[in-house]
């Protein structure tokens, strides 16, 4: 017999021991990610999400052990980028602002049925967007009306063992050590910064370098000052359980010249964001930081480098293979029905642009 409890999130401190149990559940379930942990979700809720109304539902077994958890937040989503019409929907807490991947709920397969039944009742006529959920973690516990509306590639790389080469091509395998030596001759040194050691000074250097690199390429970014509070909070709360913010840092004379920043979870390092002084771009700093992340994360005990969303060519040159997250819509209420109509129109437009198959002779 399971026991269901639902609490309203008003202050993370009020959750008491649930935070520890939540983290233990995330660590215990195979295939979970850092973005499903209470460390990410609660920091997200308190900063970039703006403390939205949120319910946390928990299911416990006969002994009282936490066995499943759903965090459901209110949000608003734009019907169309050119229309100033925001729709109220429910979402999985931790998704959306902050650019999280693999952020579905912590629900094992044997709890999916009762969780889906609760979600069906909890919607109460509101539409639901389950964003960035990893289907490899298990089928999302959703009502039968749910439909998949988006698939996002998230390449991953299995880290090589000691003595194994890095890179898919012979040319890249030859270039990477040479690029590294060239930077080292310029006085740069690379180090691994483990969870618990990422601090406010390093984060501010990262944000500044990221802004300079993006400005040099004349490209915008969502990784700006508005996200700094989130990452300060993540860094301040990490390390005690072995997970959290970590980084590969390039320094010259003690000054930070480049950072590849991400999150350590179990035996994986998720590369989240980076930045470097544009003066080092001609030295292939981006490739070298990725190379050093592969090498140093493996030495620290990681088995996987998760390169998260995006299909940038460099990921595949390093040997990454696509893993996919999905976004599901439950079309309830006016907002849900409008969103469903939007995605039906999108699908029809895509289908109309596909070339007609050639007729056989």
C-alpha positions in Angstrom: 0.0 0.0 0.0 1.5 3.3 -1.0 1.0 6.6 0.7 0.5 9.8 -1.3 1.3 13.2 0.2 1.1 16.6 -1.6 2.8 19.7 -0.2 2.8 23.3 -1.6 6.3 24.7 -2.0 6.5 28.0 -0.2 10.1 27.9 1.1 12.7 25.1 0.5 13.6 25.3 4.1 10.1 24.1 5.1 10.6 20.8 3.3 12.9 19.6 6.0 14.0 16.0 5.5 12.2 15.6 2.2 15.1 17.3 0.5 17.5 14.6 1.6 15.0 11.8 0.7 14.5 13.4 -2.7 18.2 13.5 -3.4 18.6 9.9 -2.2 15.7 8.8 -4.6 17.4 10.6 -7.5 20.7 8.9 -6.7 19.0 5.5 -6.3 17.1 5.5 -9.6 19.0 4.4 -12.7 19.3 7.0 -15.5 18.5 10.0 -13.3 20.2 13.4 -14.0 21.4 16.3 -12.0 18.4 18.3 -13.3 16.0 16.0 -11.4 17.7 16.6 -8.1 16.3 18.9 -5.4 19.5 20.9 -5.7 18.6 22.0 -9.2 14.8 22.2 -8.9 14.7 24.2 -5.7 17.4 26.6 -6.9 15.6 27.0 -10.2 12.3 27.7 -8.3 13.8 30.3 -6.1 15.7 32.2 -8.8 15.1 32.1 -12.6 11.5 30.7 -12.3 10.4 33.5 -9.9 9.0 31.2 -7.2 5.9 30.0 -9.1 3.1 28.1 -7.3 4.4 24.6 -7.1 3.1 21.3 -5.7 5.3 18.4 -4.7 3.6 15.0 -4.7 5.4 12.1 -3.1 4.6 8.3 -3.0 6.0 6.2 -0.2 6.2 2.4 0.2 5.0 0.3 3.2 8.2 1.1 5.2 7.8 4.9 4.5 10.7 5.1 2.0 10.2 7.7 -0.7 9.6 5.8 -4.0 8.3 8.5 -6.5 8.2 12.3 -6.6 6.5 14.8 -8.9 7.1 18.6 -8.8 4.4 20.5 -10.7 4.7 24.3 -11.3 2.6 26.9 -12.9 4.1 28.8 -15.8 3.2 30.9 -18.8 4.2 30.1 -22.4 3.9 32.2 -25.5 1.4 30.9 -28.1 3.6 32.3 -30.9 6.8 34.3 -30.9 5.1 37.1 -32.8 1.9 37.2 -30.7 1.9 38.9 -27.3 -0.4 36.2 -25.8 0.9 34.2 -22.9 -0.9 31.0 -21.9 -1.1 29.6 -18.3 0.1 26.0 -18.2 1.5 23.5 -15.7 5.1 22.3 -16.2 7.6 19.9 -14.6 9.4 22.1 -12.1 13.1 22.6 -13.1 12.4 22.9 -16.8 12.3 25.9 -19.2 14.2 28.9 -17.7 17.8 27.8 -17.0 18.0 25.4 -20.0 17.8 22.1 -18.2 17.8 18.7 -20.0 16.7 15.3 -18.8 14.3 16.9 -16.3 11.4 14.5 -16.1 9.9 13.4 -12.8 11.4 10.8 -10.5 8.9 8.0 -11.1 10.0 4.3 -11.5 8.1 2.1 -13.8 6.1 0.3 -11.1 4.7 3.6 -9.9 3.8 5.1 -13.3 0.2 4.1 -13.3 -0.8 5.7 -10.0 1.3 8.7 -10.7 -0.4 9.2 -14.1 -3.8 8.9 -12.4 -2.8 11.6 -9.9 -1.5 13.9 -12.7 -4.8 13.5 -14.6 -6.7 14.7 -11.5 -4.2 17.4 -10.5 -4.4 19.2 -13.9 -8.0 20.3 -13.2 -8.6 21.5 -16.7 -5.2 23.1 -17.1 -2.8 22.2 -20.0 0.4 20.5 -19.1 3.9 20.8 -20.8 6.3 18.1 -19.7 9.5 19.6 -21.0 12.8 18.0 -21.7 12.0 14.6 -20.2 14.3 11.6 -21.0 12.3 8.7 -22.4 15.2 6.4 -21.6 14.4 7.0 -17.9 11.0 5.5 -18.5 7.7 6.4 -20.2 6.5 9.7 -18.8 3.6 9.1 -16.3 1.0 11.1 -18.2 -2.7 10.9 -19.0 -3.6 9.0 -22.2 -4.3 12.2 -24.0 -0.7 13.3 -23.9 1.1 13.7 -27.2 4.8 14.1 -28.0 5.3 17.6 -29.6 9.1 17.9 -29.7 12.3 15.8 -29.7 15.6 17.4 -28.7 19.0 15.8 -29.6 21.3 15.7 -26.6 24.6 14.1 -27.8 26.6 12.0 -25.3 30.1 10.7 -25.4 31.4 7.5 -23.7 34.7 8.5 -22.2 37.8 6.6 -23.3 39.8 4.5 -21.0 43.4 5.1 -19.9 45.6 5.2 -23.0 42.8 5.4 -25.4 42.7 8.2 -28.0 40.2 11.0 -28.1 38.4 12.1 -31.3 36.6 10.3 -34.1 39.1 11.0 -36.9 42.8 10.4 -37.1 43.4 14.0 -37.9 41.6 15.3 -34.7 43.4 12.7 -32.6 46.6 14.1 -33.9 45.6 17.8 -33.5 44.3 17.8 -29.9 47.6 17.1 -28.1 49.3 19.6 -30.4 46.7 22.3 -29.8 47.1 21.7 -26.0 50.9 22.0 -26.2 50.6 25.2 -28.1 48.5 26.7 -25.4 50.8 25.4 -22.7 53.7 27.1 -24.4 51.7 30.3 -24.1 51.6 29.8 -20.3 48.1 28.2 -19.9 47.5 25.4 -17.5 44.4 23.3 -17.2 42.8 22.0 -14.0 39.7 20.1 -12.9 37.6 21.9 -10.3 35.5 19.3 -8.5 32.0 19.8 -7.0 32.3 21.9 -3.9 35.2 24.0 -5.2 33.3 26.1 -7.8 33.0 29.5 -6.2 31.5 32.9 -6.8 34.8 34.2 -8.3 35.0 31.5 -10.8 31.4 31.9 -11.8 31.8 35.6 -12.4 34.9 34.9 -14.5 32.8 32.4 -16.5 30.0 34.8 -17.1 32.3 37.6 -18.2 34.3 35.3 -20.6 31.1 33.9 -22.0 29.8 37.4 -22.8 33.0 38.4 -24.4 33.2 35.3 -26.6 29.6 35.7 -27.7 30.0 39.4 -28.4 33.0 38.6 -30.6 30.9 36.3 -32.7 27.9 38.8 -32.7 25.6 36.1 -31.2 23.1 36.5 -28.4 22.9 34.3 -25.4 20.5 33.5 -22.6 23.4 32.8 -20.3 23.6 36.2 -18.8 23.5 38.1 -15.5 19.9 37.1 -14.9 21.1 33.5 -14.3 24.0 34.3 -12.0 21.8 33.9 -8.8 20.9 30.4 -9.9 24.4 29.3 -10.3 25.6 31.0 -7.1 23.0 29.0 -5.2 23.9 25.8 -7.0 27.6 26.2 -6.2 26.9 27.2 -2.5 24.9 24.0 -2.0 27.1 21.5 -3.7 29.8 19.1 -2.8 28.4 17.4 0.3 26.9 14.5 -1.7 29.5 14.3 -4.5 27.5 16.1 -7.2 26.9 19.6 -8.5 28.8 22.3 -10.4 32.2 21.3 -11.6 34.5 22.8 -14.3 37.6 22.6 -16.4 39.5 25.8 -16.0 42.4 27.2 -18.1 44.5 29.7 -16.2 47.4 31.9 -17.1 49.5 33.5 -14.3 46.6 32.8 -12.0 44.0 34.5 -14.2 41.1 32.6 -15.6 41.4 32.4 -19.4 38.8 29.8 -20.2 36.1 27.7 -18.5 34.0 24.7 -19.4 31.4 24.6 -16.7 28.9 21.8 -16.0 27.4 19.4 -13.5 28.7 16.2 -12.0 26.2 13.6 -11.3 26.9 9.9 -10.4 29.4 8.9 -13.1 28.7 11.6 -15.6 29.8 15.2 -16.3 27.3 17.3 -18.2 29.0 20.2 -20.1 26.5 23.1 -19.6 28.2 26.3 -20.7 31.6 27.8 -21.4 33.6 30.9 -22.1 37.1 32.0 -23.0 39.0 35.2 -23.8 38.5 35.8 -27.6 42.3 36.3 -27.8 42.6 32.5 -27.5 40.1 31.6 -30.2 42.9 31.2 -32.8 44.5 28.6 -30.5 41.4 26.4 -30.8 40.5 27.0 -27.1 37.0 25.4 -27.5 38.4 22.2 -28.8 41.1 22.0 -26.1 38.6 22.7 -23.3 36.5 19.8 -24.6 39.5 17.6 -24.9 40.6 18.5 -21.3 37.1 17.9 -20.1 37.1 14.4 -21.6 40.6 13.6 -20.1 40.1 15.2 -16.7 36.5 14.0 -16.1 37.6 10.5 -16.9 40.5 10.8 -14.4 38.0 11.9 -11.8 35.9 8.8 -12.4 33.3 9.8 -15.0 32.2 7.4 -17.6 30.1 9.8 -19.7 30.4 13.3 -21.0 26.9 14.6 -21.6 27.0 17.5 -24.1 23.4 18.3 -23.6 21.1 19.9 -26.1 22.3 21.0 -29.5 23.8 19.5 -32.6 26.9 21.5 -33.0 29.3 19.7 -35.3 32.2 19.6 -32.8 30.2 17.2 -30.6 30.2 14.5 -33.2 33.8 15.1 -34.2 34.6 14.0 -30.6 32.5 10.9 -31.1 29.3 11.8 -29.4 26.1 9.9 -30.2 22.6 11.4 -30.1 20.4 10.8 -27.1 17.0 12.4 -27.2 14.8 14.3 -24.8 11.1 14.7 -25.5 8.5 17.3 -24.6 4.9 16.2 -24.2 1.6 18.2 -24.2 -1.6 17.3 -22.3 -4.1 19.5 -24.1 -6.5 20.5 -21.3 -8.4 23.7 -20.9 -8.3 26.7 -23.3 -4.5 27.1 -23.1 -3.9 23.4 -23.8 -6.3 23.4 -26.7 -4.7 26.5 -28.3 -1.2 24.9 -27.9 -2.5 21.6 -29.4 -3.8 23.6 -32.4 -0.5 25.4 -32.8 1.5 22.1 -32.9 -1.0 20.5 -35.3 -0.5 23.5 -37.6 3.3 23.2 -37.3 3.2 19.6 -38.2 1.0 20.2 -41.2 3.4 23.0 -42.4 6.4 20.7 -42.0 4.6 17.9 -43.9 3.7 20.3 -46.8 7.4 21.3 -47.2 8.6 17.7 -47.6 9.6 16.8 -51.1 7.3 14.5 -53.0 8.7 11.0 -53.5 9.9 10.3 -57.0 7.6 8.1 -59.0 8.9 4.7 -59.9 9.5 4.0 -63.6 
